[in-house]
């Protein structure tokens, strides 16, 4: 996805919304007020608009907050300018090197496969972004993987990692790899 400096999304500059979505995967009123400077009815309109436009949705019917959807995450990754193929090539090579380091590291998963898709495959000299999918494989195959996962999360907590939800906590071993791949 590409946005311009002049685009308006949800009544705000597109880059402001994009930057907010990059920092937060949840639309909490206090975050919207603090970071976007909206108040009262403006916050409600922002949240309603984000849901209407498909940028956010409830994960479960009983949820009080909205979370970013695939479209919201796509906006969070939006660029305001194109990148050169050589830049994308370097980024891909860096990701391959990080995947190798992950596979040699103390993680609960290994990176089984990286797959490039999207505009990178077109052969054009400039791209809007670099799209890469990845497949993970559990490293622990004997014994109780869930016990290893709980120990891994406890270790992260002991090092200061905080989780906003139970889902974020149980997904940490995979999310950590995703973050390291993206660097």
RAWORA-V779835 format. One record per residue. RES is the residue in one letter. PHI is phi in whole degrees, -180 to 180 (999 if undefined). D_FIRST is the distance of its C-alpha to the first C-alpha in Angstrom with 2 decimals. Layout:
# RAWORA-V779835
res=RES phi=PHI d_first=D_FIRST
res=RES phi=PHI d_first=D_FIRST
This chain:
# RAWORA-V779835
res=X phi=999 d_first=0.00
res=X phi=-124 d_first=3.78
res=X phi=-126 d_first=6.75
res=X phi=-113 d_first=10.35
res=X phi=-61 d_first=13.47
res=X phi=-89 d_first=14.94
res=X phi=-64 d_first=12.57
res=X phi=-117 d_first=14.44
res=X phi=-130 d_first=13.34
res=X phi=56 d_first=16.38
res=X phi=81 d_first=18.65
res=X phi=-128 d_first=17.47
res=X phi=-57 d_first=15.51
res=X phi=-56 d_first=11.80
res=X phi=-67 d_first=12.33
res=X phi=-68 d_first=15.33
res=X phi=-66 d_first=13.76
res=X phi=-57 d_first=11.00
res=X phi=-64 d_first=14.03
res=X phi=-64 d_first=16.13
res=X phi=-64 d_first=13.90
res=X phi=-66 d_first=13.88
res=X phi=-88 d_first=17.65
res=X phi=-137 d_first=18.52
res=X phi=-102 d_first=17.87
res=X phi=-129 d_first=20.49
res=X phi=-98 d_first=20.88
res=X phi=-98 d_first=24.42
res=X phi=-52 d_first=26.09
res=X phi=-66 d_first=27.68
res=X phi=-69 d_first=24.43
res=X phi=-63 d_first=22.88
res=X phi=-64 d_first=26.14
res=X phi=-66 d_first=26.47
res=X phi=-96 d_first=23.01
res=X phi=-106 d_first=21.82
res=X phi=74 d_first=25.40
res=X phi=-86 d_first=25.43
res=X phi=-134 d_first=28.76
res=X phi=39 d_first=30.32
res=X phi=-63 d_first=29.06
res=X phi=-62 d_first=25.87
res=X phi=-64 d_first=24.97
res=X phi=-59 d_first=25.83
res=X phi=-65 d_first=23.75
res=X phi=-62 d_first=20.68
res=X phi=-66 d_first=21.23
res=X phi=-62 d_first=22.07
res=X phi=-64 d_first=19.02
res=X phi=-62 d_first=16.70
res=X phi=-71 d_first=18.63
res=X phi=-62 d_first=18.74
res=X phi=-81 d_first=14.99
res=X phi=85 d_first=14.63
res=X phi=-80 d_first=13.20
res=X phi=-148 d_first=16.62
res=X phi=-159 d_first=19.75
res=X phi=-75 d_first=23.13
res=X phi=-82 d_first=23.59
res=X phi=-133 d_first=27.23
res=X phi=-54 d_first=29.10
res=X phi=-85 d_first=31.20
res=X phi=-62 d_first=28.39
res=X phi=-93 d_first=28.66
res=X phi=-105 d_first=25.25
res=X phi=-103 d_first=21.75
res=X phi=-120 d_first=19.38
res=X phi=-62 d_first=15.61
res=X phi=-96 d_first=14.49
res=X phi=-59 d_first=11.90
res=X phi=-65 d_first=9.64
res=X phi=-64 d_first=10.87
res=X phi=-68 d_first=10.27
res=X phi=-64 d_first=6.60
res=X phi=-64 d_first=6.70
res=X phi=-60 d_first=9.26
res=X phi=-95 d_first=7.48
res=X phi=-60 d_first=4.93
res=X phi=-111 d_first=6.75
res=X phi=-98 d_first=8.95
res=X phi=-147 d_first=10.23
res=X phi=-81 d_first=10.30
res=X phi=-116 d_first=12.45
res=X phi=-76 d_first=15.59
res=X phi=-58 d_first=16.43
res=X phi=-63 d_first=19.37
res=X phi=-67 d_first=17.36
res=X phi=-64 d_first=15.35
res=X phi=-60 d_first=18.84
res=X phi=-64 d_first=20.34
res=X phi=-63 d_first=17.76
res=X phi=-65 d_first=18.41
res=X phi=-63 d_first=22.13
res=X phi=-63 d_first=22.02
res=X phi=-66 d_first=20.50
res=X phi=-62 d_first=23.26
res=X phi=-64 d_first=25.82
res=X phi=-66 d_first=24.69
res=X phi=-63 d_first=24.93
res=X phi=-63 d_first=28.44
res=X phi=-65 d_first=29.37
res=X phi=-62 d_first=28.29
res=X phi=-64 d_first=30.42
res=X phi=-92 d_first=33.30
res=X phi=-95 d_first=32.90
res=X phi=-90 d_first=34.29
res=X phi=-89 d_first=31.43
res=X phi=-79 d_first=31.99
res=X phi=-128 d_first=29.48
res=X phi=-114 d_first=28.93
res=X phi=-88 d_first=25.83
res=X phi=-80 d_first=26.94
res=X phi=-156 d_first=24.07
res=X phi=-117 d_first=20.77
res=X phi=-135 d_first=18.78
res=X phi=-88 d_first=16.06
res=X phi=-147 d_first=13.82
res=X phi=83 d_first=10.89
res=X phi=-64 d_first=10.69
res=X phi=-59 d_first=13.34
res=X phi=-79 d_first=15.83
res=X phi=-75 d_first=15.59
res=X phi=86 d_first=17.80
res=X phi=-72 d_first=16.16
res=X phi=-73 d_first=17.08
res=X phi=-127 d_first=13.67
res=X phi=-132 d_first=10.40
res=X phi=-81 d_first=6.86
res=X phi=-168 d_first=7.77
res=X phi=-117 d_first=10.67
res=X phi=-98 d_first=10.74
res=X phi=-135 d_first=14.26
res=X phi=-99 d_first=16.21
res=X phi=-140 d_first=19.63
res=X phi=-121 d_first=22.90
res=X phi=-108 d_first=25.45
res=X phi=-132 d_first=29.19
res=X phi=-62 d_first=31.74
res=X phi=-78 d_first=33.99
res=X phi=-83 d_first=36.89
res=X phi=-110 d_first=38.33
res=X phi=-108 d_first=41.89
res=X phi=86 d_first=42.93
res=X phi=-97 d_first=41.03
res=X phi=-63 d_first=37.30
res=X phi=-65 d_first=36.94
res=X phi=-66 d_first=39.61
res=X phi=-63 d_first=37.85
res=X phi=-65 d_first=34.59
res=X phi=-63 d_first=36.50
res=X phi=-64 d_first=38.17
res=X phi=-63 d_first=34.90
res=X phi=-66 d_first=33.47
res=X phi=-62 d_first=36.83
res=X phi=-63 d_first=36.71
res=X phi=-62 d_first=33.27
res=X phi=-64 d_first=34.76
res=X phi=-66 d_first=37.82
res=X phi=-93 d_first=35.68
res=X phi=102 d_first=34.18
res=X phi=-68 d_first=31.01
res=X phi=-116 d_first=30.58
res=X phi=-121 d_first=28.83
res=X phi=-79 d_first=27.87
res=X phi=-141 d_first=28.43
res=X phi=-63 d_first=30.43
res=X phi=-63 d_first=27.38
res=X phi=-61 d_first=25.85
res=X phi=-68 d_first=29.24
res=X phi=-73 d_first=29.67
res=X phi=-90 d_first=26.19
res=X phi=-52 d_first=26.71
res=X phi=-57 d_first=27.88
res=X phi=-80 d_first=24.66
res=X phi=-64 d_first=22.36
res=X phi=-59 d_first=24.29
res=X phi=-66 d_first=23.58
res=X phi=-58 d_first=19.84
res=X phi=-63 d_first=20.03
res=X phi=-68 d_first=22.30
res=X phi=-65 d_first=20.17
res=X phi=-73 d_first=17.17
res=X phi=54 d_first=19.83
